[in-house]
Amino acid sequence: MFTVTDLKQWHYCPRIVYYAYCLPGVRPLPTAKMDLGRAANQATEAHEGRRTLRAYGLRHGRRAFDLWLESEPLNLCGRLDMLITTWPGSSESPAAEEATELIPVDYCAAPRGEPSL
């Protein structure tokens, strides 16, 4: 199964995916950007627990962090930074079957106004 990170890496530099699958003993050293991205993810996750959902345009919802997801039909797997589950109405504690929307959130360290992968 491929990871979503493999797809991102393939777009950025196909050699990284080649090394991972064809030369598993060879691992590129983490770059400064990789270290900055990892630190930014940790800082964002620490702050996210204190924030309201207003930044996402939501009044209520439930957050789940660091979810591992797999899709056999797509042959993909990966870690999702955060999943927001919303439901109709204004109740703060819905039943599980009431969820109406699942919103995946992927943290990134791109400067504001610039697209990221």
VEXMARDREN-776645 format. One line per 5 residues: number of its first residue (from 1); their letters; for each residue x, y, z of C-alpha. Coordinates in steps of 0.001 Angstrom, whole numbers. Each point is the difference from the previous one (the first is absolute). Layout:
NUM> a> X Y Z  ...
END
This chain:
1> mftvt> 0 0 0  1284 3456 -898  -120 2816 2505  -1368 3438 -761  3467 1294 872
6> dlkqw> 1379 -2102 -2876  -2264 1915 -2384  1121 3344 1425  3650 -1050 -173  -403 -1284 -3582
11> hycpr> -1253 3421 -1035  2876 1717 1829  2846 -2431 -806  -613 -3510 -1447  3430 -1160 1181
16> ivyya> -1205 20 3619  -2742 -2527 -838  2491 -2051 -2025  2381 -179 2963  -2806 -999 2350
21> yclpg> -1272 -2899 -2121  3037 -1140 -1989  2822 732 2447  -1657 -405 3405  3327 121 1858
26> vrplp> 775 3472 -1399  -1801 2814 1778  558 3637 -898  862 2166 2985  -2754 2365 1149
31> takmd> 378 3431 -1534  -426 3296 1821  -3430 397 -1631  -1041 -3446 1263  1050 932 3531
36> lgraa> -1838 3330 -216  -3125 -1742 -1292  76 -2545 2825  417 2749 2611  -2806 2060 -1587
41> nqate> -2332 -3029 96  713 -571 3692  -535 3681 845  -3245 159 -1991  -1357 -3119 1667
46> ahegr> 839 1391 3452  -1863 3241 -771  -2933 -1679 -1753  -1409 -1461 3223  -568 3500 1403
51> rtlra> -1489 1533 -3129  -3648 226 -894  -1310 -1324 -3297  -821 3527 -1188  3148 45 -2157
56> yglrh> -1575 -2810 -2026  -3353 1781 -251  -1658 -2423 2441  -1990 571 3181  343 -3513 1385
61> grraf> 1772 -3237 -801  2321 -2602 1412  3701 -301 -800  2118 -3138 -209  3784 206 -389
66> dlwle> 2587 -2274 -1652  -2317 -2470 -1722  1440 -2837 -2064  -2202 -606 -3050  94 -2728 -2648
71> sepln> -1865 -410 -3279  266 -3404 -1642  -1799 1083 -3210  2524 2842 -463  2910 -2029 1413
76> lcgrl> 899 3027 2153  639 572 3679  1188 2902 2083  -170 2057 3153  -2555 2783 169
81> dmlit> 954 2922 2238  -3560 780 1102  -3562 -1010 -826  -2924 2250 894  -3387 -1707 276
86> twpgs> -3085 2208 -188  -3700 -774 478  -3312 1780 -532  -1536 2137 2709  1722 1691 2867
91> sespa> 445 -2817 2502  3500 -359 1414  -53 -3799 341  -1635 -1778 -2937  -507 -3716 -505
96> aeeat> 2565 -1621 -2305  -2538 -601 -2771  -889 3714 -153  3312 1076 -1562  -642 1707 -3320
101> elipv> 3369 1333 -1099  3595 -1153 409  2579 2718 -607  3637 -1119 -420  2637 2540 1101
106> dycaa> 3648 -258 -1052  2387 2386 1746  2659 1602 -2172  2880 2377 584  -436 2062 -3171
111> prgep> 100 3766 394  -3425 1646 -135  -1218 609 -3520  2166 -2702 -1564  -1464 -3353 -1038
116> sl> 1426 -3169 1522  -127 -3650 -962
END
